[in-house]
Amino acid sequence: MSGEYAGVDATPDAETESPLELRDVVKAYESGAETVRALKGVDFAVERGEFVSVIGPSGSGKSTMLNMLGLLDSPTSGEVLLDGVDAATYDDEQRTDARREYVGFVFQQFYLIDALTAVENVTLPTVYQRDRGAPARARNLLRRVGLGDRLEHRPTQLSGGQKQRVAIARSLINEPAVVLADEPTGNLDQETGTAVLEEFAAVCDEGVAVVTVTHDPLVNEFADRVVELVDGVIRDVR
């Protein structure tokens, strides 16, 4: 690993492509006789080591945008680029492999498995890879997010903030280029949310990009850039 958290170069060559980019992305859904356009030609790119907060009202297309970035859904038109390669050319297996290689996910609800320890939860994304080094990396990541004394604890023995730190460690186990976080502080009090956002800032310092979708103004205080999505159209706020 070139940094504490991930295997990406924290000081990439200036000509390196953005690791993840949307170009003129449109997403349309059929709703009865009506066609709903959730995204209307969205252009978005995140740089390595950048923390971007995506804000906007409910129903503005934020979750749809996050699904596009995470290769969980395909655009109706436009391109989703991973290091300059359009993921639309990938089959299902290639998309799964690319998602595992490029993207880590953090969710508001944590999605930890109660029957597993913190270490076991963190290693879950590697379960089909027969990755013998994953448990050691998981323990190392948990120590770095301040849970070195909680390695064998199960989620029911952890606070909300500790669960979210486990989720952050899990998102980093495959050394992704980008972490996507959906309302990561939504279930946390302000003090705990601040601690979690400090972890994201540390992740960015190691060269990993972080993109959050949020209604929490606290997130914007930590972000390098804030963009707003309204009615499927994106614009820079700062």
C-alpha positions in Angstrom: 0.0 0.0 0.0 1.3 3.4 -0.9 -0.6 5.1 1.9 -2.3 4.1 5.1 -5.7 3.3 3.6 -5.4 2.3 0.0 -3.2 1.1 -2.8 -3.6 4.2 -5.0 -0.9 6.9 -5.4 -1.7 9.9 -3.3 0.3 12.1 -5.7 -0.6 10.8 -9.2 0.8 12.0 -12.4 -0.9 15.2 -13.6 -2.1 13.5 -16.8 -3.8 10.6 -14.9 -7.4 10.3 -15.8 -10.1 10.9 -13.1 -10.7 7.4 -11.6 -14.5 7.8 -12.0 -16.5 10.1 -14.3 -19.9 10.6 -15.7 -20.3 12.2 -19.1 -23.6 13.4 -20.3 -25.4 10.7 -18.3 -29.2 10.4 -18.8 -31.3 8.0 -16.8 -34.9 7.5 -17.8 -37.5 5.3 -16.2 -40.9 4.3 -17.5 -43.7 5.0 -15.1 -47.0 3.9 -16.6 -47.4 5.9 -19.8 -44.9 8.5 -18.6 -41.1 8.6 -19.0 -39.3 10.1 -16.0 -35.8 11.4 -16.5 -34.0 11.1 -13.1 -30.7 12.4 -14.6 -30.6 14.9 -17.4 -27.2 14.9 -19.0 -25.1 14.9 -15.9 -21.3 15.6 -16.2 -19.4 14.8 -13.0 -15.8 13.8 -12.3 -13.9 13.2 -9.0 -10.2 13.5 -8.6 -8.0 11.2 -6.6 -7.8 12.4 -3.0 -10.8 14.7 -3.4 -13.8 14.8 -1.0 -17.0 15.7 -2.9 -20.4 16.3 -1.3 -23.5 15.9 -3.5 -26.5 17.7 -2.0 -30.1 18.3 -3.2 -33.7 17.7 -2.2 -35.3 14.3 -2.0 -36.2 13.0 -5.4 -33.5 15.1 -7.2 -31.7 12.1 -8.5 -28.9 11.8 -6.0 -29.4 8.1 -5.3 -29.6 7.4 -9.1 -26.4 9.3 -9.6 -24.7 7.3 -6.8 -25.9 4.0 -8.4 -24.4 5.1 -11.7 -21.0 5.9 -10.1 -21.1 2.6 -8.2 -21.9 0.6 -11.4 -25.1 -0.6 -9.7 -27.2 0.6 -12.6 -26.6 1.6 -16.3 -27.4 4.9 -17.9 -30.0 5.2 -20.6 -27.4 7.2 -22.5 -24.0 8.7 -21.8 -20.8 7.3 -20.4 -19.6 6.0 -17.0 -15.8 6.1 -17.2 -13.4 4.1 -15.0 -9.8 5.4 -15.6 -11.1 6.6 -19.0 -12.7 3.3 -20.0 -16.5 3.3 -20.6 -18.1 0.7 -18.2 -21.0 0.4 -20.6 -18.8 -2.0 -22.6 -18.5 -4.4 -19.7 -20.6 -7.5 -19.3 -22.0 -8.4 -15.9 -18.9 -10.2 -14.7 -16.6 -7.4 -15.7 -18.9 -4.8 -14.0 -18.8 -6.9 -10.8 -15.0 -7.1 -11.0 -14.6 -3.4 -11.8 -16.9 -2.5 -8.9 -14.8 -4.6 -6.5 -11.6 -3.1 -7.8 -12.5 0.6 -8.0 -15.3 1.3 -5.6 -16.0 0.9 -1.9 -19.5 1.6 -0.4 -20.6 3.1 2.9 -24.3 3.2 3.8 -26.5 5.0 6.3 -27.8 1.8 7.7 -24.3 0.2 8.0 -25.4 -3.2 6.7 -23.3 -5.2 9.1 -24.0 -8.9 9.8 -24.8 -9.4 13.5 -23.4 -12.9 13.6 -19.9 -11.8 12.4 -17.1 -10.0 14.3 -15.8 -6.6 13.2 -12.9 -8.3 11.3 -15.2 -10.8 9.6 -17.6 -8.0 8.5 -14.7 -6.0 7.1 -13.5 -9.0 5.0 -16.9 -9.7 3.5 -16.1 -8.0 0.1 -13.2 -10.5 -0.3 -15.2 -13.6 0.4 -15.2 -14.9 -3.2 -11.6 -14.0 -3.8 -9.9 -16.5 -1.5 -7.8 -13.5 -0.3 -5.6 -14.9 2.5 -4.3 -11.5 3.3 -7.7 -10.0 3.9 -8.0 -10.7 7.7 -4.7 -9.0 8.4 -5.7 -6.0 6.2 -9.0 -5.9 8.0 -7.4 -5.8 11.5 -5.0 -3.1 10.3 -7.8 -1.0 8.9 -9.9 -1.4 12.1 -6.9 -0.3 14.1 -6.5 2.8 11.9 -10.1 3.8 12.4 -9.7 3.5 16.2 -11.2 0.1 16.7 -8.1 -1.9 17.6 -9.8 -3.0 20.8 -13.0 -4.0 19.1 -11.7 -6.5 16.5 -13.7 -9.5 17.8 -16.8 -7.5 18.8 -20.1 -8.1 17.0 -22.3 -5.2 15.7 -24.6 -5.5 18.7 -21.7 -4.7 20.9 -20.8 -1.5 19.0 -22.1 2.0 19.1 -23.5 3.7 15.9 -20.2 5.5 15.3 -18.2 2.3 15.8 -20.5 0.5 13.3 -19.9 3.2 10.8 -16.1 3.0 11.3 -16.4 -0.8 10.6 -18.3 0.1 7.5 -15.6 2.5 6.4 -12.9 -0.1 7.0 -15.0 -2.6 5.0 -15.2 -0.1 2.1 -11.4 0.1 2.0 -10.6 -3.6 2.2 -10.1 -4.0 -1.6 -8.0 -0.8 -1.8 -10.5 1.1 -4.0 -9.9 4.3 -5.9 -13.2 5.8 -4.8 -15.5 5.4 -1.8 -19.2 6.2 -2.3 -21.1 7.1 0.9 -24.9 7.3 1.0 -26.0 9.5 4.0 -23.0 8.3 6.1 -23.8 10.6 9.1 -27.6 10.2 8.8 -28.0 8.0 11.9 -25.3 9.7 14.0 -25.2 12.6 16.4 -23.0 15.6 15.5 -20.0 14.6 17.6 -20.0 11.0 16.2 -20.7 12.3 12.7 -17.7 14.7 13.0 -15.4 11.8 14.0 -16.6 9.7 11.0 -16.1 12.6 8.6 -12.6 13.0 10.0 -12.0 9.4 8.9 -13.1 10.3 5.4 -10.7 13.2 5.3 -7.9 10.9 6.4 -8.9 8.5 3.6 -8.7 11.4 1.1 -5.2 12.3 2.4 -4.1 8.8 1.3 -5.2 9.4 -2.3 -8.7 7.8 -2.2 -11.6 9.9 -3.6 -14.7 10.1 -1.5 -18.2 11.0 -2.9 -21.0 11.5 -0.4 -24.7 11.9 -1.0 -26.2 13.8 1.9 -28.7 16.1 3.5 -26.4 16.8 6.4 -24.8 20.3 6.2 -22.0 19.1 8.5 -20.6 17.0 5.6 -20.1 20.1 3.5 -17.7 21.5 6.1 -15.3 18.7 5.4 -15.8 18.4 1.6 -13.3 19.9 -0.9 -16.2 20.5 -3.3 -19.9 20.7 -3.0 -22.2 20.1 -6.0 -26.0 20.3 -6.0 -28.4 18.0 -8.0 -31.8 19.4 -8.6 -34.4 17.8 -10.9 -31.7 15.6 -12.5 -29.3 18.6 -13.3 -26.0 19.1 -11.5 -24.2 22.4 -10.7 -21.2 23.4 -8.6 -21.9 25.1 -5.3 -18.3 25.6 -4.2 
